């Protein structure tokens, strides 16, 4: 009998070598595009809704999507594919 476990943040980081956070807002089409771009590079971003946290909302309200890779903010508003490929090599 096999047991299946839900993939945790640590498992995600181990699988790709990178921990990726995607700060988003509901209904944000740019956020959806950013997530798709990240997933095309075999990254599984952990989505964080900034509307649920007043501090995050104040920090990122005009710049979502925001992509943080390994603790460093790499993109705001748009994910540049060429730069993303360099970062995750």
Long-range contacts (C-beta under 8 A, 24 or more apart in sequence): 7-44, 9-46, 12-44, 12-46, 15-44, 16-42, 16-43, 16-44, 16-88, 17-88, 18-43, 18-69, 18-70, 18-88, 19-46, 19-69, 19-70, 19-71, 20-44, 20-45, 20-46, 20-67, 20-68, 20-69, 21-45, 21-46, 21-48, 21-67, 21-68, 22-46, 22-47, 22-48, 22-65, 22-66, 22-67, 22-68, 23-48, 23-50, 23-56, 23-60, 23-64, 23-65, 23-66, 23-67, 23-68, 24-48, 24-49, 24-50, 24-64, 24-65, 25-49, 25-50, 25-51, 25-64, 26-51, 28-64, 28-65, 30-64, 30-65, 30-77, 30-78, 31-64, 31-65, 33-65, 33-79, 34-65, 34-67, 34-75, 34-78, 34-79, 35-65, 37-79, 37-81, 37-84, 38-67, 38-79, 38-84, 41-84, 41-85, 41-88, 43-88
